[in-house]
Amino acid sequence: MNTNRKYDLLTLGRSSIDLYSANVGSPFVDIQAFNAFVGGCPLNISVGATRLGLKVALLTGVGNDQVGAFISNFLQKEKVETAFIPTIPGSRSSAVILGIEPPDRFPLVYYRDNCADIELNLDHIRAVPFGDFRAAVFSGTAFSKDPSRTSMLYALEMAKKHDTLKLLDLDFRADQWNDPRSFGVVIRSVLPSFNIVTGTEEEILATFLTDHSQVSIKHQQISAPEIKGNINNAIQSIMDAGVETLVVKRGKDGASVFQKGKPETKVPGFPVEVLNVLGAGDAFFGGFCYGYLKGWDLYKSVRMGNACGAIIVTREGCANFMPTLEEVNAFVEERGGL
C-alpha cells in the first residue's frame, strides 16, 4: 500500500444535519426538543478517522443553504478536508430526525428529496486528485440514484487507475431505493471492484435480496429492516465475487473477517450499555481504517473498530461524539487491550 501520499483517506457520499431527540426514552410522538448534530455514513467515518489521527477528506454535496453551512463549519472545525465538497445550486442539504428509545428502538425519518449529495456529478469526481489518497471509502447509498450512481462508478475507475485502496460500507437504507431489491442488483455489479467490504448481516443479506417477502420492518423503521435469508451463502457469494476481505459487523458480538481460502476469524467486541446504536458501524469503520492504514493486521484493525463502535453506542449522536485516539486507548486498556 502506497504510504507516500498527501492524504490517508477519502470518504464519498451522503451528509446531513441530524436532529436527535433530546428526550431520551420518549416515544417519537412525545418528543419535545431536538439536538442538532451532523451525520451521514461517509461524514461520520471521515470525522472518526480524523479524530484518531488520519488525514482525511470528504467528498459530498451540500446545498446553498444554512444547513450546508452548518455541515461545512463542523467539518472545518474537525479538520476534515472540505476542498472537494461542492455547493450544488438548486439542491438542498439533507436532514435526518431520530428518536432515541434504548436499547432497541431508534425510529428515524430521512429528508432527502432533492438532496445535494445525490447530485454529485462527473465533474465533481474529476476535481478529486485520487492519486493523493491511499484509500477511498464508498457507501452503498451513493449508488442509489443518478447522477451520484454514475459518479461513484467513475470514482471507482479513478481509484483503480491511481492504485488507491477501495473500501465499501454497504450502508443499506431501504427507503433510499425505488425498490429495496435494487440495492442488491447495483451492489452486486460493483463488488468485484472493491478490496475490502464491510456490512451488518442484514446488509449482506440485502445484497442478495430478490423477494419482498424476505423483508420485515421492525418498529416502523424502514431504513433498518430485518432481512431473511442464509447468511453463510450470502457471505460466500460476496467472496466469490472477488472481494479480498469481507468484514461482517455483528454488534455486541464483535465482528468476523472472511478472506478467500482462509477460515473465518472472529474478533470479539467490547460489552457496553447501549444508549444509541446509530453511528456504531461508522465509528467501527473509522477505527478499522485507522488501524489498517497504520499497517496493523486485520485482527487488530477490526478490534480497533470494535472499540470505536462500542464507545459510540454509549453516546448520544454520531460524528459529534466520535472518540479521540486517547479515549480509545484508555477504553481498551481498561479492558485488557486490543
Summary of the structure (lengths in Angstrom):
residues: 338
radius of gyration: 18.3
end to end distance: 23.1
largest distance: 53.5
contacts: 1220
relative contact order: 0.14
helix: 41%
strand: 21%
